[in-house]
Amino acid sequence: MSDSVQASIHHIHSRMKKAAIGHDRALGDVTLIAVSKRQPDERIEAALSFGIRHFGENKVQEAYTRWEGRRGQYPDLTLHLVGPLQSNKAKDAVALFDMIHSVDREKIARVLSDEMGKQGRDIPCFVQVNTGEEPQKSGIAVGALDDFLQYCRGDLKLNIAGLMVLPPVDAPPALHFALLRKLARRHHLTQLSMGMSDDFEKAIALGATHIRVGSSIFGARAPV
Ligand SMILES: *Cc1c(COP(=O)(O)O)cnc(C)c1O
């Protein structure tokens, strides 16, 4: 198992390199986040021993159990929250994570800002944009983004690093990546969290600075 995780990481790195070279991007400008949600421990150990230090999780509690004890051993760990956050978990999220990719509504922005103030933390955040206008999906509608960013940056003084998208499953992702890049430029935001196992090369081509790759590194996840 650990051999296959390391082979997968090797393969992802070469795909990243190829995409970067092909689209005039510096490889150093793209961070690979290994999304470790619902993966067994031995696969995570394999990734750690191969030098991976950026990990993504989508549940605060699961992330705590897995990562809190490893901080001491790996001081350069960077933990990314990539899933929707409930306000009653904001305190733990602020204590644990180094980047939050899923700021998707006013209430969560407010609670995060309060918690960061209390804990003396200033965590870079991404605003999730619902570019597909999907009713069941979290994220800020494109038309509401200006006001939302103004609220986060102006009123709450949140550290907004960039934008994040999870494109609709049945649509060509490139259109959504290109729209996210356009929106980010308009707001002078430099970071783009976009691209997963099946589409990260397209995301790199369109300016991704953070790609979130799970199953292509670790294999299939345990069911929810
Ligand atoms: C699970 C997840 C990923 C990783 O998905 P894969 O298809 O396994 O690469 C990326 N982003 C988010 C927000 C996720 O929840």
Ligand as a Chemical Component Dictionary entry (heavy atoms), coordinates in Angstrom:
data_LIG
# 
_chem_comp.id                   LIG 
_chem_comp.type                 NON-POLYMER 
_chem_comp.pdbx_formal_charge   0 
_chem_comp.three_letter_code    LIG 
# 
loop_
_chem_comp_atom.comp_id 
_chem_comp_atom.atom_id 
_chem_comp_atom.alt_atom_id 
_chem_comp_atom.type_symbol 
_chem_comp_atom.charge 
_chem_comp_atom.model_Cartn_x 
_chem_comp_atom.model_Cartn_y 
_chem_comp_atom.model_Cartn_z 
_chem_comp_atom.pdbx_ordinal 
LIG C1 C1 C 0 -12.793 15.168 -1.506 1  
LIG C2 C2 C 0 -12.454 16.478 -2.056 2  
LIG C3 C3 C 0 -11.406 16.642 -2.978 3  
LIG C4 C4 C 0 -10.579 15.486 -3.524 4  
LIG O1 O1 O 0 -11.316 14.791 -4.483 5  
LIG P1 P1 P 0 -10.656 13.654 -5.406 6  
LIG O2 O2 O 0 -11.603 13.525 -6.540 7  
LIG O3 O3 O 0 -10.574 12.423 -4.564 8  
LIG O4 O4 O 0 -9.329  14.127 -5.836 9  
LIG C5 C5 C 0 -11.121 17.923 -3.405 10 
LIG N1 N1 N 0 -11.823 18.993 -2.967 11 
LIG C6 C6 C 0 -12.821 18.883 -2.083 12 
LIG C7 C7 C 0 -13.552 20.091 -1.657 13 
LIG C8 C8 C 0 -13.176 17.633 -1.600 14 
LIG O5 O5 O 0 -14.190 17.541 -0.736 15 
# 
loop_
_chem_comp_bond.comp_id 
_chem_comp_bond.atom_id_1 
_chem_comp_bond.atom_id_2 
_chem_comp_bond.value_order 
_chem_comp_bond.pdbx_ordinal 
LIG C1 C2 SING 1  
LIG C2 C3 SING 2  
LIG C2 C8 DOUB 3  
LIG C3 C4 SING 4  
LIG C3 C5 DOUB 5  
LIG C4 O1 SING 6  
LIG O1 P1 SING 7  
LIG P1 O2 DOUB 8  
LIG P1 O3 SING 9  
LIG P1 O4 SING 10 
LIG C5 N1 SING 11 
LIG N1 C6 DOUB 12 
LIG C6 C7 SING 13 
LIG C6 C8 SING 14 
LIG C8 O5 SING 15 
# 
